[in-house]
Amino acid sequence: SDQRSDAKSGQILRASLAAIFPQLATVEIDYCWGGLVDMTKDRFPRAGYHDGVWYAMGYSGHGAQLSTHLGMILADAMLGREDRNPMKGLEWPSIPGYSGKPWFLPMVGLY
Ligand SMILES: Cc1cc2nc3c(=O)[nH]c(=O)nc-3n(C[C@H](O)[C@H](O)[C@H](O)COP(=O)(O)OP(=O)(O)OC[C@H]3O[C@@H](n4cnc5c(N)ncnc54)[C@H](O)[C@@H]3O)c2cc1C
């Protein structure tokens, strides 16, 4: 994600919006934004504690709702209620043939 690719994505979304809802074709849009999305293999988030760091991640595109919820759950866990964390102790299955940098992403993007 960068400003140029985000603007390009915005144009594509804008065209789709106009195609699906023609009455919105001329509506002004205030903001266009983008960023990176992290995916887990099973598209299920992970949350817990590792090496002195509390984490909640891997929302796989559904973080707007889940990040708020897991924020509350992790706050409870920090206060000693780790039983509240349904993701505690989950394995992190990896994609076969992949570790480190996601070299395959450009191909996935093309697909
Ligand atoms: C293009 C795109 C589309 C998305 N679409 C959807 C969607 O349709 N539906 C959906 O549910 N989810 C969507 N998501 C995912 C969702 O936006 C995220 O999963 C969610 O915002 C994650 O919340 P968070 O609180 O974990 O992290 P963030 O929202 O990233 O919050 C982290 C905050 O920490 C701040 N920060 C970082 N480092 C520091 C530091 N060192 N000191 C102080 N502050 C720091 C950052 O500035 C930021 O404000 C989308 C994400 C992207 C990028």
The ligand as an SDF file (V2000), in Angstrom:
LIG
                    3D

 53 58  0  0  0  0  0  0  0  0999 V2000
   -7.3690   -1.2900    3.3640 C   0  0  0  0  0  0  0  0  0  0  0  0
   -7.9660   -1.9450    4.5800 C   0  0  0  0  0  0  0  0  0  0  0  0
   -9.3000   -2.2760    4.5680 C   0  0  0  0  0  0  0  0  0  0  0  0
   -9.8780   -2.8510    5.6950 C   0  0  0  0  0  0  0  0  0  0  0  0
  -11.2010   -3.1620    5.6360 N   0  0  0  0  0  0  0  0  0  0  0  0
  -11.7950   -3.7000    6.7180 C   0  0  0  0  0  0  0  0  0  0  0  0
  -13.1960   -3.9850    6.6860 C   0  0  0  0  0  0  0  0  0  0  0  0
  -13.9010   -3.7230    5.7050 O   0  0  0  0  0  0  0  0  0  0  0  0
  -13.7460   -4.5550    7.7890 N   0  0  0  0  0  0  0  0  0  0  0  0
  -13.0180   -4.8420    8.8900 C   0  0  0  0  0  0  0  0  0  0  0  0
  -13.5670   -5.3640    9.8660 O   0  0  0  0  0  0  0  0  0  0  0  0
  -11.6830   -4.5840    8.9570 N   0  0  0  0  0  0  0  0  0  0  0  0
  -11.0620   -4.0190    7.8900 C   0  0  0  0  0  0  0  0  0  0  0  0
   -9.7180   -3.7450    7.9280 N   0  0  0  0  0  0  0  0  0  0  0  0
   -8.9340   -4.1490    9.0960 C   0  0  0  0  0  0  0  0  0  0  0  0
   -9.0380   -3.2050   10.2750 C   0  0  0  0  0  0  0  0  0  0  0  0
   -8.9180   -1.8620    9.8180 O   0  0  0  0  0  0  0  0  0  0  0  0
   -7.8890   -3.5560   11.2560 C   0  0  0  0  0  0  0  0  0  0  0  0
   -7.8790   -4.9550   11.4870 O   0  0  0  0  0  0  0  0  0  0  0  0
   -8.0670   -2.8640   12.5830 C   0  0  0  0  0  0  0  0  0  0  0  0
   -8.0620   -1.4700   12.3920 O   0  0  0  0  0  0  0  0  0  0  0  0
   -6.9230   -3.2830   13.5160 C   0  0  0  0  0  0  0  0  0  0  0  0
   -7.0890   -2.5640   14.7050 O   0  0  0  0  0  0  0  0  0  0  0  0
   -5.8950   -2.4160   15.7070 P   0  0  0  0  0  0  0  0  0  0  0  0
   -6.4250   -1.5790   16.8310 O   0  0  0  0  0  0  0  0  0  0  0  0
   -5.3140   -3.7530   16.0430 O   0  0  0  0  0  0  0  0  0  0  0  0
   -4.7620   -1.6550   14.8990 O   0  0  0  0  0  0  0  0  0  0  0  0
   -4.7930   -0.1490   14.2230 P   0  0  0  0  0  0  0  0  0  0  0  0
   -6.2160    0.2550   13.8960 O   0  0  0  0  0  0  0  0  0  0  0  0
   -3.7750   -0.2440   13.1650 O   0  0  0  0  0  0  0  0  0  0  0  0
   -4.3110    0.7270   15.4490 O   0  0  0  0  0  0  0  0  0  0  0  0
   -2.9510    0.7750   15.8500 C   0  0  0  0  0  0  0  0  0  0  0  0
   -2.6910    2.1800   16.3160 C   0  0  0  0  0  0  0  0  0  0  0  0
   -1.4170    2.2320   16.9680 O   0  0  0  0  0  0  0  0  0  0  0  0
   -0.7250    3.3810   16.5090 C   0  0  0  0  0  0  0  0  0  0  0  0
    0.7020    3.1190   16.7000 N   0  0  0  0  0  0  0  0  0  0  0  0
    1.4910    2.2830   15.9890 C   0  0  0  0  0  0  0  0  0  0  0  0
    2.7340    2.2910   16.4690 N   0  0  0  0  0  0  0  0  0  0  0  0
    2.7350    3.1540   17.5130 C   0  0  0  0  0  0  0  0  0  0  0  0
    3.7480    3.5750   18.4290 C   0  0  0  0  0  0  0  0  0  0  0  0
    4.9920    3.1070   18.3710 N   0  0  0  0  0  0  0  0  0  0  0  0
    3.3870    4.4680   19.3750 N   0  0  0  0  0  0  0  0  0  0  0  0
    2.1020    4.9300   19.4580 C   0  0  0  0  0  0  0  0  0  0  0  0
    1.1140    4.5490   18.6210 N   0  0  0  0  0  0  0  0  0  0  0  0
    1.4360    3.6690   17.6700 C   0  0  0  0  0  0  0  0  0  0  0  0
   -1.1350    3.5540   15.0720 C   0  0  0  0  0  0  0  0  0  0  0  0
   -0.9290    4.8710   14.6330 O   0  0  0  0  0  0  0  0  0  0  0  0
   -2.6320    3.2090   15.1550 C   0  0  0  0  0  0  0  0  0  0  0  0
   -3.4330    4.3170   15.4570 O   0  0  0  0  0  0  0  0  0  0  0  0
   -9.1020   -3.1230    6.8330 C   0  0  0  0  0  0  0  0  0  0  0  0
   -7.7550   -2.7690    6.8530 C   0  0  0  0  0  0  0  0  0  0  0  0
   -7.1960   -2.1940    5.7470 C   0  0  0  0  0  0  0  0  0  0  0  0
   -5.7510   -1.8000    5.8020 C   0  0  0  0  0  0  0  0  0  0  0  0
  1  2  1  0
  2  3  1  0
  2 52  2  0
  3  4  2  0
  4  5  1  0
  4 50  1  0
  5  6  2  0
  6  7  1  0
  6 13  1  0
  7  8  2  0
  7  9  1  0
  9 10  1  0
 10 11  2  0
 10 12  1  0
 12 13  2  0
 13 14  1  0
 14 15  1  0
 14 50  1  0
 15 16  1  0
 16 17  1  0
 16 18  1  0
 18 19  1  0
 18 20  1  0
 20 21  1  0
 20 22  1  0
 22 23  1  0
 23 24  1  0
 24 25  2  0
 24 26  1  0
 24 27  1  0
 27 28  1  0
 28 29  2  0
 28 30  1  0
 28 31  1  0
 31 32  1  0
 32 33  1  0
 33 34  1  0
 33 48  1  0
 34 35  1  0
 35 36  1  0
 35 46  1  0
 36 37  1  0
 36 45  1  0
 37 38  2  0
 38 39  1  0
 39 40  1  0
 39 45  2  0
 40 41  1  0
 40 42  2  0
 42 43  1  0
 43 44  2  0
 44 45  1  0
 46 47  1  0
 46 48  1  0
 48 49  1  0
 50 51  2  0
 51 52  1  0
 52 53  1  0
M  END
$$$$
